[in-house]
Amino acid sequence: MPKDATETDLNPQKLERMKYEILQAERRNDHTRERSSGEMVDLIRKTIMSIADATY
């Protein structure tokens, strides 16, 4: 049976892990300014994709 658009199968622990990794990357970059805004967007996108691919 197909799921409604409002139903999700999100794993709260994996979602928290994703948030944590993104915030850690942001904090590191705030201190070092190692990456530009575009590079940070790419890093965040890759983080989301890697966790989502492994999880969902």
ABEGO torsion letter per residue (X at the ends): XBBBAABBABBAAAAAAAAAAAAAAAAAAAAAGABBAAAAAAAAAAAAAAAAAAAX
